[in-house]
Amino acid sequence: MSSRPARIVTIVVGVLALLIGGVWTAQGSNLMPGSGMSGQRQWLVIGLVVAIVGVLLLVRGFRRPRTTR
């Protein structure tokens, strides 16, 4: 990914996915009670997957572009 706007969008989407995934994981594991998602194992799994995707997007966004000769 070489264009600066694409890297910024990737980083922003990665941060959002990580935050949303963290909330869904906390709700699914009943660490954040008070909603219909609390204590539901499916939201724990969905949250973990979304958080992992967020981390991968952040790694890709912060990775320096390769130089070509």
Contacts in CASP RR format, 6 or more apart in sequence:
PFRMAT RR
TARGET T0000
AUTHOR 0000-0000-0000
METHOD contacts of the structure
MODEL  1
MSSRPARIVTIVVGVLALLIGGVWTAQGSNLMPGSGMSGQRQWLVIGLVV
AIVGVLLLVRGFRRPRTTR
1 7 0 8 1.000
1 10 0 8 1.000
1 60 0 8 1.000
1 61 0 8 1.000
1 63 0 8 1.000
1 65 0 8 1.000
2 65 0 8 1.000
7 61 0 8 1.000
10 57 0 8 1.000
10 58 0 8 1.000
10 60 0 8 1.000
10 61 0 8 1.000
11 57 0 8 1.000
11 58 0 8 1.000
11 61 0 8 1.000
11 62 0 8 1.000
13 54 0 8 1.000
13 57 0 8 1.000
14 53 0 8 1.000
14 54 0 8 1.000
14 55 0 8 1.000
14 57 0 8 1.000
14 58 0 8 1.000
15 54 0 8 1.000
15 58 0 8 1.000
17 50 0 8 1.000
17 51 0 8 1.000
17 53 0 8 1.000
17 54 0 8 1.000
17 57 0 8 1.000
18 51 0 8 1.000
18 54 0 8 1.000
18 55 0 8 1.000
18 58 0 8 1.000
20 47 0 8 1.000
20 50 0 8 1.000
21 46 0 8 1.000
21 47 0 8 1.000
21 48 0 8 1.000
21 50 0 8 1.000
21 51 0 8 1.000
21 54 0 8 1.000
22 47 0 8 1.000
22 50 0 8 1.000
22 51 0 8 1.000
23 32 0 8 1.000
24 37 0 8 1.000
24 43 0 8 1.000
24 44 0 8 1.000
24 46 0 8 1.000
24 47 0 8 1.000
24 50 0 8 1.000
25 43 0 8 1.000
25 44 0 8 1.000
25 47 0 8 1.000
25 48 0 8 1.000
25 51 0 8 1.000
26 32 0 8 1.000
27 33 0 8 1.000
27 35 0 8 1.000
27 36 0 8 1.000
27 37 0 8 1.000
27 38 0 8 1.000
27 39 0 8 1.000
27 40 0 8 1.000
27 43 0 8 1.000
28 37 0 8 1.000
28 38 0 8 1.000
28 39 0 8 1.000
28 40 0 8 1.000
28 41 0 8 1.000
28 42 0 8 1.000
28 43 0 8 1.000
28 44 0 8 1.000
28 47 0 8 1.000
29 39 0 8 1.000
29 44 0 8 1.000
30 38 0 8 1.000
30 39 0 8 1.000
32 38 0 8 1.000
33 39 0 8 1.000
37 43 0 8 1.000
END
